[in-house]
Structures are given as C-alpha cells and as structure tokens.
Amino acid sequence: MKEQIFKELNEANDTIKQIPKLQKENGEWDKDLLKSIGVFFEAYFSFRKIKKKETYDVIRKYQCKAGQSLSKSKSISVLCKVIMECLKKGYRNEDGKTDTHKFTVLTESLLTLMNYSDCTPEVTKDIAGEPNFLETIKENLKKLHQDYVQDKAK
C-alpha cells in the first residue's frame, strides 16, 4: 500500500508540472489540478491506514518523505498559488453562502500545506519563500477577524 501511495503522489506531482494553465478563462480550476490536490491531501492520511502494526515514527517517516517529494517537484508553490487565488476571488456565491466546490479546493490545499509543513522543513521553507503567500494569509485572517467582530456587534 505504501508503494501505491507514493506512486500516486509522484503521478500527481508529474501531472501538476504539465498543466499549462491552472485556471480556465471562466475561473474553473483544471480538473487534473483538482485531482492532484485531492491525492496530496489524501496521501497524508493514507499512511495511517497501511498497517495497524506500524509505529507512529514509521508513519511519520512516510509522511515526511511525501512532503519532500512535494517540495522537490515544486507542487508546494502551485498549492500556494491556488490558495492565494481562492482567497482573492473568494469562496462564496452571490447570495453570500459558501460555494462548496471553491471551499473544498481552498481547505484541501491549506490542510495539505499545514500537514506536510508540520513534518517537512523543506515544505515550510517553500511556503515561507513563496512571494506574497504569508502576507495574503495574514490579510485574509485580519479581514475574517473584522467580519467576525462586526457580526458579533450586531
């Protein structure tokens, strides 16, 4: 099972490299990109299902190796760009309700970065080095906080 997870991760890394444009003119994300994001997200948790006998340290080693592969392939940079674009364009419909599809792309990308950065220094460095990424996250957190405070004041 471990080999299968790494095979899928490597295929997803290769796929991302070959996508000429992450988003179509109408704003839809490339379907291969979405599939790859799902693979990255699921892989982190799939290592826990390998065998009940595997220790935490062994599972963590697999997760770190997977994070290193994401870093080497430059997929971390792509995830950062996806997150920034999602935050820029928003994840709500015209009526103010959450667009499930947009929100899933955002959350799976964010959680993938958080999970792999937790165990892989290379991923952390990639995230910190991505132009405007941390600033974008900071500004969106400020905005969300303001919205929250304003909602509570009503």
Secondary structure, DSSP 8 states (H G I E B T S, - for coil): -HHHHHHHHHHHHHHHHH-S-SB-TTS-B-HHHHHHHHHHHHHHHHGGGS-TT--HHHHHHHHHHHHHHHHHTTHHHHHHHHHHHHHHH-SB-TTS-B-HHHHHHHHHHHHHHHHHHHH-HHHHHHHHHSTTHHHHHHHHHHHHHHHHHHHHH-
